[in-house]
Amino acid sequence: MAANSSTIKDPDYNDYADWVELYNPGDTLVNLKNHFITDNLNNPQKYRFLTDVFVPAGGYVIIWTDDRNTGPHTNFKLSASGESIGLFSPAGSLIDTLTFGEQSDDISRGRFPDAANNWFYFSPASPGSPNLEIHIYNRLSQPTLSLQPGFYNSPVSVLISHPDSSVTLRFTTDGSTPTENSPVFSAPINVDSTTVIRSAAFKSGFLQSSSVTASYFINESTLLPVFSLVTDPVNFFSDTSGIYVAGTNGIIGNCSTVPRNWNQDWERPVDIQFFEKDRNLAFSVSSGVQIFGGCSRLYAQKSLAFYFRGVYGYGKLNYKLFPWQPLNEYNNFVLRSSAQDWWRTMFRDGMVQTLIGMNTNLARQNYRPSVLFLNGHYWGIHNIREKINEHFLHEHYGVNEDSVDLVEISKGITANNGDLIAYNNMIDFFTNNDLSLPANFDYAKSIIDIDDFIDYNCVQIYSANGDWPGANVKLWRERKPGSKWRWILYDLDFTFGGNAQGLYNTNTLAQATATNGPEWPNPPWSTLILRKLLENSSFRNEFIQRFAAHVNTTFRFTTVNNLIDSLAQQIADEIPRHKARWPQSISMGSVWTTNVKVMRDFAYQRADAIRGFFNSKFSIPGVCSLFIGRNNPLYGKIFTNSVEIKFNDSTNIYFKNIPLRLKAEPNPGYRFVRWEGVFSNAVPELTITPSGNGTIRAIFEPAPTDIHDEIHPAVFRLSQNYPNPFNPGTTIDYQLPGAGFVSLKLFDIIGNEVAVLVNGHQNAGPHSLYFDAGNLAAGVYLCRLQAGGFVSTRKMILLK
């Protein structure tokens, strides 16, 4: 059963998981230990039973296909849309196999009689007991629509057909599921405006077919990717059961002092069709949907979270929601209405998280704007975002979803996954120990990823997050010896001037280190870890100069300004229609462009203000300017306090009398020679203590290279383009260890393909090309190389 909605609960995890029942027709007990079961016949050893799993003589055992990877619980799930299952012996011989088609809720597929070769559908199912003839069940197949879902420039006509001429075809155009009371299809359906059609087949003695759903867009001009969400209107708007309304069956919470339906954790079934910017249908799937977010549920336009489960036919979404990312499998995703930034720009959080991803390894959510239509009605801009949960951590870091502590701090502390034991132990340690002592600091480094923690705080403090650190904090660790806590960025709507608490001259450093802050936004417990770590001089020095390095590079005004312009340009044409649909949105500020300018002004003014706060907090005598460069950007890179200097021959500002770490890193095929300028040294990594202005230059040179290695490199590699930033041209180098098909493409920051640089067969060896971006707008672009199974992406910054 691949759609176990209510038939039987797994006794181990109390969950309605998908299952496979095995029957033993013999007269002796069978032990499945070391046998294999799979949902991919090309991978017969996908799941191995490592422990005893007994099938009694003449009896049954249930195998739970729930992705839990233990005992009778496999490492895969079944798809209700249909797939194949195989059981193999320890020696790898096929014992039995089944290929099944689309399944409906609580209807099983099985043999009758047991162990025979005849397969039927059964309702009710009979897990753990014989299949009965009286339970054999039939369901009609779906109808077919004559016209593909999509975008059309003029009215269209749609026909509905079915291979069984004796069925009755019924349809709806309001998103509701067809019933026996719905209109009968008898003539072409004329569609002269954006419409959704759902149709099902009916016949006496048979279960009605599942609905076929199609979205037809007539004369729609949006330039963004489009989601069409189709669901029975009562699922969203019923007073008693609708998730999108205040309703009459709600609960108190999420900043509402009276009961509201939208606060319920209700999940409703939906059909989703997604069209890329080129208007091609990317996927059409079914899922569950819930209202997403906290206080933003109060706003007219709400965020939506989608859940893929076997009961809907799809255990996961198999699609690259973010084309520049290698990920193509999602358990969940979110269409976010920008939460607190709904009132201002509609992309502030996406901008900041995109910016951070350009120069740090911090966990963050990808961002891509889109437009949503609900049952054919325009529903405005929604940002495609990843949902932060154990699945997010598994996809990005490869950790076991059942072995992760994920802690959320949101005006309280909760474990979204795992428990709070390790977190509470960490807090007890910081509360009761002096971190200035080397032994205590060493222990802190063993339980916290210090570099991650520093980068995380640099981002929050520079960005002036007015809703932090007593809220909007998530951290995680893998539950195994030696694992360390790491932090996740999310909900940055109050940054970059997005709130009175998040202005360019807001002292967020003081907010993050206060010992007596209010309950919101910075109670003392929320600032504890940073305060205690700052007791240690080595941490303090690293934190101070790492912050300076990020201001020089990550938050450099030209970089931020170009990114803001690039992302604003993506949605500018959509803003008027969005505003017309949701008049309250973008209402804080005179016009949208003025609200966007607030972010630009913040980026221009923040550096000087925050440096002043650092000088005051840590009694620093001021800053100095270091002009830092390389003799050739192709030859190598320079890092200060682990932050790469992206701008060659640039002025960088650091704090005086604070140790500064320098690192020269040669690119493959080159070697570091020496430092020149205010000092001369041949050591690639060293620490200096700047006290005044000066020049630092790293000298690299080509390294002796074996001719064979140069012609036949051992690995794939996509090098950083140079120069970067660039205007208008730049060089892109890459190498191939073998001949094959190569794709080298350029995307804008939201995933739209803007240039195809290579798309064909190439020989092994080094390759180089010059790209002229004279016809592109200034902004951040993504260069992606695909060859064989290799995928690599580099960020490129075009200045104009």
VENDA-V109392 format. One record per residue. N is the residue number from 0. RES is the residue in three letters. OMEGA is omega in whole degrees, -180 to 180 (none if undefined). Layout:
n->N res->RES omega->OMEGA
n->N res->RES omega->OMEGA
//
This chain:
n->0 res->MET omega->-177
n->1 res->ALA omega->178
n->2 res->ALA omega->-177
n->3 res->ASN omega->-178
n->4 res->SER omega->-177
n->5 res->SER omega->-174
n->6 res->THR omega->-176
n->7 res->ILE omega->178
n->8 res->LYS omega->173
n->9 res->ASP omega->-176
n->10 res->PRO omega->-179
n->11 res->ASP omega->-174
n->12 res->TYR omega->176
n->13 res->ASN omega->-174
n->14 res->ASP omega->175
n->15 res->TYR omega->-178
n->16 res->ALA omega->174
n->17 res->ASP omega->-176
n->18 res->TRP omega->173
n->19 res->VAL omega->178
n->20 res->GLU omega->176
n->21 res->LEU omega->-179
n->22 res->TYR omega->179
n->23 res->ASN omega->-178
n->24 res->PRO omega->-177
n->25 res->GLY omega->-178
n->26 res->ASP omega->176
n->27 res->THR omega->179
n->28 res->LEU omega->177
n->29 res->VAL omega->176
n->30 res->ASN omega->-178
n->31 res->LEU omega->-179
n->32 res->LYS omega->-179
n->33 res->ASN omega->169
n->34 res->HIS omega->-179
n->35 res->PHE omega->172
n->36 res->ILE omega->-174
n->37 res->THR omega->169
n->38 res->ASP omega->177
n->39 res->ASN omega->-174
n->40 res->LEU omega->173
n->41 res->ASN omega->178
n->42 res->ASN omega->-171
n->43 res->PRO omega->-179
n->44 res->GLN omega->-175
n->45 res->LYS omega->177
n->46 res->TYR omega->-180
n->47 res->ARG omega->175
n->48 res->PHE omega->-176
n->49 res->LEU omega->180
n->50 res->THR omega->179
n->51 res->ASP omega->172
n->52 res->VAL omega->-171
n->53 res->PHE omega->172
n->54 res->VAL omega->-176
n->55 res->PRO omega->174
n->56 res->ALA omega->-178
n->57 res->GLY omega->-175
n->58 res->GLY omega->-170
n->59 res->TYR omega->169
n->60 res->VAL omega->179
n->61 res->ILE omega->174
n->62 res->ILE omega->-176
n->63 res->TRP omega->-180
n->64 res->THR omega->-170
n->65 res->ASP omega->175
n->66 res->ASP omega->-178
n->67 res->ARG omega->168
n->68 res->ASN omega->177
n->69 res->THR omega->176
n->70 res->GLY omega->179
n->71 res->PRO omega->-180
n->72 res->HIS omega->-173
n->73 res->THR omega->177
n->74 res->ASN omega->176
n->75 res->PHE omega->174
n->76 res->LYS omega->175
n->77 res->LEU omega->177
n->78 res->SER omega->180
n->79 res->ALA omega->176
n->80 res->SER omega->176
n->81 res->GLY omega->175
n->82 res->GLU omega->-179
n->83 res->SER omega->177
n->84 res->ILE omega->178
n->85 res->GLY omega->175
n->86 res->LEU omega->-175
n->87 res->PHE omega->179
n->88 res->SER omega->176
n->89 res->PRO omega->179
n->90 res->ALA omega->178
n->91 res->GLY omega->180
n->92 res->SER omega->179
n->93 res->LEU omega->177
n->94 res->ILE omega->-179
n->95 res->ASP omega->179
n->96 res->THR omega->178
n->97 res->LEU omega->169
n->98 res->THR omega->-177
n->99 res->PHE omega->179
n->100 res->GLY omega->-178
n->101 res->GLU omega->178
n->102 res->GLN omega->176
n->103 res->SER omega->-178
n->104 res->ASP omega->170
n->105 res->ASP omega->174
n->106 res->ILE omega->-176
n->107 res->SER omega->175
n->108 res->ARG omega->-176
n->109 res->GLY omega->-179
n->110 res->ARG omega->169
n->111 res->PHE omega->-11
n->112 res->PRO omega->178
n->113 res->ASP omega->179
n->114 res->ALA omega->176
n->115 res->ALA omega->-178
n->116 res->ASN omega->-179
n->117 res->ASN omega->-176
n->118 res->TRP omega->-180
n->119 res->PHE omega->169
n->120 res->TYR omega->-177
n->121 res->PHE omega->173
n->122 res->SER omega->1
n->123 res->PRO omega->175
n->124 res->ALA omega->-176
n->125 res->SER omega->-180
n->126 res->PRO omega->179
n->127 res->GLY omega->180
n->128 res->SER omega->-175
n->129 res->PRO omega->170
n->130 res->ASN omega->-175
n->131 res->LEU omega->-179
n->132 res->GLU omega->-177
n->133 res->ILE omega->-179
n->134 res->HIS omega->178
n->135 res->ILE omega->-165
n->136 res->TYR omega->179
n->137 res->ASN omega->176
n->138 res->ARG omega->180
n->139 res->LEU omega->175
n->140 res->SER omega->-179
n->141 res->GLN omega->169
n->142 res->PRO omega->177
n->143 res->THR omega->176
n->144 res->LEU omega->-173
n->145 res->SER omega->-174
n->146 res->LEU omega->179
n->147 res->GLN omega->173
n->148 res->PRO omega->178
n->149 res->GLY omega->-175
n->150 res->PHE omega->-177
n->151 res->TYR omega->-176
n->152 res->ASN omega->179
n->153 res->SER omega->180
n->154 res->PRO omega->-179
n->155 res->VAL omega->174
n->156 res->SER omega->-176
n->157 res->VAL omega->175
n->158 res->LEU omega->177
n->159 res->ILE omega->-179
n->160 res->SER omega->180
n->161 res->HIS omega->-179
n->162 res->PRO omega->178
n->163 res->ASP omega->-175
n->164 res->SER omega->-178
n->165 res->SER omega->-179
n->166 res->VAL omega->171
n->167 res->THR omega->-179
n->168 res->LEU omega->179
n->169 res->ARG omega->-175
n->170 res->PHE omega->173
n->171 res->THR omega->177
n->172 res->THR omega->179
n->173 res->ASP omega->-180
n->174 res->GLY omega->-178
n->175 res->SER omega->178
n->176 res->THR omega->180
n->177 res->PRO omega->176
n->178 res->THR omega->179
n->179 res->GLU omega->178
n->180 res->ASN omega->-179
n->181 res->SER omega->180
n->182 res->PRO omega->177
n->183 res->VAL omega->176
n->184 res->PHE omega->-180
n->185 res->SER omega->-179
n->186 res->ALA omega->180
n->187 res->PRO omega->179
n->188 res->ILE omega->180
n->189 res->ASN omega->-179
n->190 res->VAL omega->-178
n->191 res->ASP omega->173
n->192 res->SER omega->-176
n->193 res->THR omega->-171
n->194 res->THR omega->170
n->195 res->VAL omega->178
n->196 res->ILE omega->172
n->197 res->ARG omega->-178
n->198 res->SER omega->177
n->199 res->ALA omega->179
n->200 res->ALA omega->-178
n->201 res->PHE omega->177
n->202 res->LYS omega->-179
n->203 res->SER omega->179
n->204 res->GLY omega->-180
n->205 res->PHE omega->172
n->206 res->LEU omega->179
n->207 res->GLN omega->-180
n->208 res->SER omega->168
n->209 res->SER omega->-176
n->210 res->SER omega->168
n->211 res->VAL omega->-174
n->212 res->THR omega->177
n->213 res->ALA omega->179
n->214 res->SER omega->-180
n->215 res->TYR omega->-179
n->216 res->PHE omega->-177
n->217 res->ILE omega->177
n->218 res->ASN omega->175
n->219 res->GLU omega->-171
n->220 res->SER omega->-178
n->221 res->THR omega->-180
n->222 res->LEU omega->-177
n->223 res->LEU omega->170
n->224 res->PRO omega->-172
n->225 res->VAL omega->168
n->226 res->PHE omega->170
n->227 res->SER omega->-179
n->228 res->LEU omega->-177
n->229 res->VAL omega->-179
n->230 res->THR omega->176
n->231 res->ASP omega->-177
n->232 res->PRO omega->-179
n->233 res->VAL omega->180
n->234 res->ASN omega->-180
n->235 res->PHE omega->-164
n->236 res->PHE omega->177
n->237 res->SER omega->178
n->238 res->ASP omega->-176
n->239 res->THR omega->-174
n->240 res->SER omega->-178
n->241 res->GLY omega->-176
n->242 res->ILE omega->-172
n->243 res->TYR omega->-172
n->244 res->VAL omega->175
n->245 res->ALA omega->171
n->246 res->GLY omega->-177
n->247 res->THR omega->-174
n->248 res->ASN omega->-173
n->249 res->GLY omega->176
n->250 res->ILE omega->178
n->251 res->ILE omega->177
n->252 res->GLY omega->177
n->253 res->ASN omega->175
n->254 res->CYS omega->175
n->255 res->SER omega->-177
n->256 res->THR omega->176
n->257 res->VAL omega->-177
n->258 res->PRO omega->178
n->259 res->ARG omega->177
n->260 res->ASN omega->-173
n->261 res->TRP omega->175
n->262 res->ASN omega->179
n->263 res->GLN omega->175
n->264 res->ASP omega->-179
n->265 res->TRP omega->177
n->266 res->GLU omega->-177
n->267 res->ARG omega->-180
n->268 res->PRO omega->179
n->269 res->VAL omega->167
n->270 res->ASP omega->-178
n->271 res->ILE omega->170
n->272 res->GLN omega->-176
n->273 res->PHE omega->-179
n->274 res->PHE omega->178
n->275 res->GLU omega->-177
n->276 res->LYS omega->178
n->277 res->ASP omega->176
n->278 res->ARG omega->174
n->279 res->ASN omega->177
n->280 res->LEU omega->-177
n->281 res->ALA omega->176
n->282 res->PHE omega->176
n->283 res->SER omega->-172
n->284 res->VAL omega->173
n->285 res->SER omega->-180
n->286 res->SER omega->169
n->287 res->GLY omega->180
n->288 res->VAL omega->174
n->289 res->GLN omega->170
n->290 res->ILE omega->-175
n->291 res->PHE omega->174
n->292 res->GLY omega->-179
n->293 res->GLY omega->-177
n->294 res->CYS omega->-180
n->295 res->SER omega->174
n->296 res->ARG omega->179
n->297 res->LEU omega->-174
n->298 res->TYR omega->-174
n->299 res->ALA omega->177
n->300 res->GLN omega->-173
n->301 res->LYS omega->176
n->302 res->SER omega->-176
n->303 res->LEU omega->176
n->304 res->ALA omega->-176
n->305 res->PHE omega->-176
n->306 res->TYR omega->180
n->307 res->PHE omega->-177
n->308 res->ARG omega->-179
n->309 res->GLY omega->-178
n->310 res->VAL omega->178
n->311 res->TYR omega->179
n->312 res->GLY omega->-178
n->313 res->TYR omega->179
n->314 res->GLY omega->178
n->315 res->LYS omega->172
n->316 res->LEU omega->179
n->317 res->ASN omega->-180
n->318 res->TYR omega->176
n->319 res->LYS omega->177
n->320 res->LEU omega->180
n->321 res->PHE omega->-169
n->322 res->PRO omega->-178
n->323 res->TRP omega->-180
n->324 res->GLN omega->177
n->325 res->PRO omega->-176
n->326 res->LEU omega->178
n->327 res->ASN omega->-179
n->328 res->GLU omega->-177
n->329 res->TYR omega->170
n->330 res->ASN omega->-177
n->331 res->ASN omega->162
n->332 res->PHE omega->-174
n->333 res->VAL omega->165
n->334 res->LEU omega->-170
n->335 res->ARG omega->-179
n->336 res->SER omega->177
n->337 res->SER omega->173
n->338 res->ALA omega->-176
n->339 res->GLN omega->179
n->340 res->ASP omega->173
n->341 res->TRP omega->-178
n->342 res->TRP omega->-168
n->343 res->ARG omega->-171
n->344 res->THR omega->-178
n->345 res->MET omega->178
n->346 res->PHE omega->-176
n->347 res->ARG omega->-180
n->348 res->ASP omega->178
n->349 res->GLY omega->179
n->350 res->MET omega->-176
n->351 res->VAL omega->-179
n->352 res->GLN omega->175
n->353 res->THR omega->179
n->354 res->LEU omega->-178
n->355 res->ILE omega->180
n->356 res->GLY omega->-179
n->357 res->MET omega->-172
n->358 res->ASN omega->175
n->359 res->THR omega->175
n->360 res->ASN omega->-179
n->361 res->LEU omega->174
n->362 res->ALA omega->-177
n->363 res->ARG omega->180
n->364 res->GLN omega->172
n->365 res->ASN omega->-175
n->366 res->TYR omega->175
n->367 res->ARG omega->-180
n->368 res->PRO omega->178
n->369 res->SER omega->175
n->370 res->VAL omega->180
n->371 res->LEU omega->167
n->372 res->PHE omega->179
n->373 res->LEU omega->-177
n->374 res->ASN omega->177
n->375 res->GLY omega->-179
n->376 res->HIS omega->180
n->377 res->TYR omega->-174
n->378 res->TRP omega->171
n->379 res->GLY omega->-178
n->380 res->ILE omega->172
n->381 res->HIS omega->-179
n->382 res->ASN omega->179
n->383 res->ILE omega->-178
n->384 res->ARG omega->173
n->385 res->GLU omega->176
n->386 res->LYS omega->-177
n->387 res->ILE omega->177
n->388 res->ASN omega->-178
n->389 res->GLU omega->177
n->390 res->HIS omega->176
n->391 res->PHE omega->-179
n->392 res->LEU omega->178
n->393 res->HIS omega->-176
n->394 res->GLU omega->-176
n->395 res->HIS omega->-174
n->396 res->TYR omega->176
n->397 res->GLY omega->-178
n->398 res->VAL omega->177
n->399 res->ASN omega->-176
n->400 res->GLU omega->-179
n->401 res->ASP omega->-177
n->402 res->SER omega->-178
n->403 res->VAL omega->167
n->404 res->ASP omega->177
n->405 res->LEU omega->-173
n->406 res->VAL omega->177
n->407 res->GLU omega->175
n->408 res->ILE omega->-180
n->409 res->SER omega->-174
n->410 res->LYS omega->-178
n->411 res->GLY omega->-176
n->412 res->ILE omega->180
n->413 res->THR omega->174
n->414 res->ALA omega->176
n->415 res->ASN omega->177
n->416 res->ASN omega->-177
n->417 res->GLY omega->-179
n->418 res->ASP omega->-176
n->419 res->LEU omega->-174
n->420 res->ILE omega->-178
n->421 res->ALA omega->178
n->422 res->TYR omega->-180
n->423 res->ASN omega->176
n->424 res->ASN omega->178
n->425 res->MET omega->-180
n->426 res->ILE omega->177
n->427 res->ASP omega->180
n->428 res->PHE omega->-179
n->429 res->PHE omega->-180
n->430 res->THR omega->-168
n->431 res->ASN omega->-176
n->432 res->ASN omega->179
n->433 res->ASP omega->-176
n->434 res->LEU omega->175
n->435 res->SER omega->179
n->436 res->LEU omega->-177
n->437 res->PRO omega->-178
n->438 res->ALA omega->179
n->439 res->ASN omega->178
n->440 res->PHE omega->177
n->441 res->ASP omega->178
n->442 res->TYR omega->178
n->443 res->ALA omega->179
n->444 res->LYS omega->180
n->445 res->SER omega->-179
n->446 res->ILE omega->179
n->447 res->ILE omega->170
n->448 res->ASP omega->-171
n->449 res->ILE omega->179
n->450 res->ASP omega->178
n->451 res->ASP omega->-179
n->452 res->PHE omega->179
n->453 res->ILE omega->180
n->454 res->ASP omega->-180
n->455 res->TYR omega->-179
n->456 res->ASN omega->175
n->457 res->CYS omega->-179
n->458 res->VAL omega->-177
n->459 res->GLN omega->-177
n->460 res->ILE omega->179
n->461 res->TYR omega->-175
n->462 res->SER omega->179
n->463 res->ALA omega->180
n->464 res->ASN omega->-178
n->465 res->GLY omega->-178
n->466 res->ASP omega->-171
n->467 res->TRP omega->8
n->468 res->PRO omega->179
n->469 res->GLY omega->178
n->470 res->ALA omega->176
n->471 res->ASN omega->176
n->472 res->VAL omega->171
n->473 res->LYS omega->177
n->474 res->LEU omega->-173
n->475 res->TRP omega->174
n->476 res->ARG omega->173
n->477 res->GLU omega->-175
n->478 res->ARG omega->177
n->479 res->LYS omega->-178
n->480 res->PRO omega->177
n->481 res->GLY omega->-180
n->482 res->SER omega->-176
n->483 res->LYS omega->177
n->484 res->TRP omega->174
n->485 res->ARG omega->-173
n->486 res->TRP omega->-178
n->487 res->ILE omega->177
n->488 res->LEU omega->173
n->489 res->TYR omega->174
n->490 res->ASP omega->-179
n->491 res->LEU omega->-176
n->492 res->ASP omega->-179
n->493 res->PHE omega->180
n->494 res->THR omega->174
n->495 res->PHE omega->177
n->496 res->GLY omega->-177
n->497 res->GLY omega->-179
n->498 res->ASN omega->179
n->499 res->ALA omega->177
n->500 res->GLN omega->-175
n->501 res->GLY omega->-179
n->502 res->LEU omega->-177
n->503 res->TYR omega->-179
n->504 res->ASN omega->175
n->505 res->THR omega->-179
n->506 res->ASN omega->-179
n->507 res->THR omega->175
n->508 res->LEU omega->177
n->509 res->ALA omega->179
n->510 res->GLN omega->-176
n->511 res->ALA omega->-177
n->512 res->THR omega->-177
n->513 res->ALA omega->178
n->514 res->THR omega->-176
n->515 res->ASN omega->-179
n->516 res->GLY omega->179
n->517 res->PRO omega->-179
n->518 res->GLU omega->172
n->519 res->TRP omega->9
n->520 res->PRO omega->-171
n->521 res->ASN omega->175
n->522 res->PRO omega->-174
n->523 res->PRO omega->-178
n->524 res->TRP omega->-177
n->525 res->SER omega->-180
n->526 res->THR omega->-171
n->527 res->LEU omega->-172
n->528 res->ILE omega->-180
n->529 res->LEU omega->180
n->530 res->ARG omega->-177
n->531 res->LYS omega->179
n->532 res->LEU omega->179
n->533 res->LEU omega->173
n->534 res->GLU omega->-177
n->535 res->ASN omega->-173
n->536 res->SER omega->-179
n->537 res->SER omega->175
n->538 res->PHE omega->-177
n->539 res->ARG omega->-180
n->540 res->ASN omega->179
n->541 res->GLU omega->180
n->542 res->PHE omega->-177
n->543 res->ILE omega->-177
n->544 res->GLN omega->173
n->545 res->ARG omega->178
n->546 res->PHE omega->178
n->547 res->ALA omega->-179
n->548 res->ALA omega->178
n->549 res->HIS omega->177
n->550 res->VAL omega->-180
n->551 res->ASN omega->-171
n->552 res->THR omega->-176
n->553 res->THR omega->-176
n->554 res->PHE omega->177
n->555 res->ARG omega->-172
n->556 res->PHE omega->-178
n->557 res->THR omega->179
n->558 res->THR omega->-178
n->559 res->VAL omega->-177
n->560 res->ASN omega->179
n->561 res->ASN omega->178
n->562 res->LEU omega->178
n->563 res->ILE omega->180
n->564 res->ASP omega->-177
n->565 res->SER omega->-178
n->566 res->LEU omega->178
n->567 res->ALA omega->180
n->568 res->GLN omega->-178
n->569 res->GLN omega->-174
n->570 res->ILE omega->-174
n->571 res->ALA omega->-178
n->572 res->ASP omega->-178
n->573 res->GLU omega->-173
n->574 res->ILE omega->-178
n->575 res->PRO omega->-179
n->576 res->ARG omega->177
n->577 res->HIS omega->-179
n->578 res->LYS omega->178
n->579 res->ALA omega->180
n->580 res->ARG omega->-178
n->581 res->TRP omega->-173
n->582 res->PRO omega->180
n->583 res->GLN omega->-179
n->584 res->SER omega->179
n->585 res->ILE omega->-178
n->586 res->SER omega->174
n->587 res->MET omega->-172
n->588 res->GLY omega->-174
n->589 res->SER omega->179
n->590 res->VAL omega->-177
n->591 res->TRP omega->-178
n->592 res->THR omega->176
n->593 res->THR omega->178
n->594 res->ASN omega->177
n->595 res->VAL omega->179
n->596 res->LYS omega->177
n->597 res->VAL omega->179
n->598 res->MET omega->178
n->599 res->ARG omega->-180
n->600 res->ASP omega->177
n->601 res->PHE omega->-179
n->602 res->ALA omega->-179
n->603 res->TYR omega->-172
n->604 res->GLN omega->-169
n->605 res->ARG omega->-172
n->606 res->ALA omega->-178
n->607 res->ASP omega->-178
n->608 res->ALA omega->-175
n->609 res->ILE omega->175
n->610 res->ARG omega->177
n->611 res->GLY omega->178
n->612 res->PHE omega->177
n->613 res->PHE omega->179
n->614 res->ASN omega->-178
n->615 res->SER omega->-177
n->616 res->LYS omega->-172
n->617 res->PHE omega->178
n->618 res->SER omega->180
n->619 res->ILE omega->-176
n->620 res->PRO omega->178
n->621 res->GLY omega->-177
n->622 res->VAL omega->175
n->623 res->CYS omega->-178
n->624 res->SER omega->175
n->625 res->LEU omega->177
n->626 res->PHE omega->-170
n->627 res->ILE omega->179
n->628 res->GLY omega->178
n->629 res->ARG omega->178
n->630 res->ASN omega->176
n->631 res->ASN omega->-178
n->632 res->PRO omega->179
n->633 res->LEU omega->-171
n->634 res->TYR omega->-176
n->635 res->GLY omega->-177
n->636 res->LYS omega->174
n->637 res->ILE omega->177
n->638 res->PHE omega->168
n->639 res->THR omega->-177
n->640 res->ASN omega->174
n->641 res->SER omega->179
n->642 res->VAL omega->-179
n->643 res->GLU omega->173
n->644 res->ILE omega->-174
n->645 res->LYS omega->-176
n->646 res->PHE omega->-179
n->647 res->ASN omega->-179
n->648 res->ASP omega->-177
n->649 res->SER omega->176
n->650 res->THR omega->-178
n->651 res->ASN omega->-174
n->652 res->ILE omega->179
n->653 res->TYR omega->-179
n->654 res->PHE omega->-179
n->655 res->LYS omega->172
n->656 res->ASN omega->175
n->657 res->ILE omega->-179
n->658 res->PRO omega->-179
n->659 res->LEU omega->180
n->660 res->ARG omega->177
n->661 res->LEU omega->177
n->662 res->LYS omega->173
n->663 res->ALA omega->-176
n->664 res->GLU omega->180
n->665 res->PRO omega->173
n->666 res->ASN omega->178
n->667 res->PRO omega->-180
n->668 res->GLY omega->-179
n->669 res->TYR omega->179
n->670 res->ARG omega->178
n->671 res->PHE omega->-179
n->672 res->VAL omega->-176
n->673 res->ARG omega->169
n->674 res->TRP omega->174
n->675 res->GLU omega->177
n->676 res->GLY omega->-177
n->677 res->VAL omega->174
n->678 res->PHE omega->177
n->679 res->SER omega->-175
n->680 res->ASN omega->-180
n->681 res->ALA omega->179
n->682 res->VAL omega->-175
n->683 res->PRO omega->180
n->684 res->GLU omega->-180
n->685 res->LEU omega->-180
n->686 res->THR omega->176
n->687 res->ILE omega->175
n->688 res->THR omega->-175
n->689 res->PRO omega->178
n->690 res->SER omega->180
n->691 res->GLY omega->-178
n->692 res->ASN omega->179
n->693 res->GLY omega->-179
n->694 res->THR omega->176
n->695 res->ILE omega->-177
n->696 res->ARG omega->176
n->697 res->ALA omega->180
n->698 res->ILE omega->176
n->699 res->PHE omega->175
n->700 res->GLU omega->176
n->701 res->PRO omega->178
n->702 res->ALA omega->175
n->703 res->PRO omega->-174
n->704 res->THR omega->173
n->705 res->ASP omega->-176
n->706 res->ILE omega->-180
n->707 res->HIS omega->-180
n->708 res->ASP omega->-179
n->709 res->GLU omega->-178
n->710 res->ILE omega->-177
n->711 res->HIS omega->180
n->712 res->PRO omega->-174
n->713 res->ALA omega->-174
n->714 res->VAL omega->169
n->715 res->PHE omega->173
n->716 res->ARG omega->169
n->717 res->LEU omega->-179
n->718 res->SER omega->175
n->719 res->GLN omega->178
n->720 res->ASN omega->178
n->721 res->TYR omega->-7
n->722 res->PRO omega->176
n->723 res->ASN omega->5
n->724 res->PRO omega->-177
n->725 res->PHE omega->176
n->726 res->ASN omega->-7
n->727 res->PRO omega->-173
n->728 res->GLY omega->179
n->729 res->THR omega->-180
n->730 res->THR omega->180
n->731 res->ILE omega->178
n->732 res->ASP omega->174
n->733 res->TYR omega->-180
n->734 res->GLN omega->-177
n->735 res->LEU omega->179
n->736 res->PRO omega->180
n->737 res->GLY omega->178
n->738 res->ALA omega->178
n->739 res->GLY omega->180
n->740 res->PHE omega->-176
n->741 res->VAL omega->174
n->742 res->SER omega->176
n->743 res->LEU omega->-174
n->744 res->LYS omega->178
n->745 res->LEU omega->179
n->746 res->PHE omega->170
n->747 res->ASP omega->-169
n->748 res->ILE omega->178
n->749 res->ILE omega->171
n->750 res->GLY omega->177
n->751 res->ASN omega->179
n->752 res->GLU omega->-178
n->753 res->VAL omega->179
n->754 res->ALA omega->173
n->755 res->VAL omega->-176
n->756 res->LEU omega->177
n->757 res->VAL omega->177
n->758 res->ASN omega->-177
n->759 res->GLY omega->-177
n->760 res->HIS omega->176
n->761 res->GLN omega->179
n->762 res->ASN omega->176
n->763 res->ALA omega->176
n->764 res->GLY omega->179
n->765 res->PRO omega->178
n->766 res->HIS omega->180
n->767 res->SER omega->176
n->768 res->LEU omega->178
n->769 res->TYR omega->-179
n->770 res->PHE omega->178
n->771 res->ASP omega->-177
n->772 res->ALA omega->-177
n->773 res->GLY omega->-178
n->774 res->ASN omega->-179
n->775 res->LEU omega->177
n->776 res->ALA omega->176
n->777 res->ALA omega->179
n->778 res->GLY omega->-180
n->779 res->VAL omega->180
n->780 res->TYR omega->-178
n->781 res->LEU omega->178
n->782 res->CYS omega->-175
n->783 res->ARG omega->176
n->784 res->LEU omega->174
n->785 res->GLN omega->178
n->786 res->ALA omega->-174
n->787 res->GLY omega->176
n->788 res->GLY omega->-176
n->789 res->PHE omega->174
n->790 res->VAL omega->177
n->791 res->SER omega->-178
n->792 res->THR omega->175
n->793 res->ARG omega->177
n->794 res->LYS omega->-180
n->795 res->MET omega->-177
n->796 res->ILE omega->179
n->797 res->LEU omega->179
n->798 res->LEU omega->176
n->799 res->LYS omega->none
//
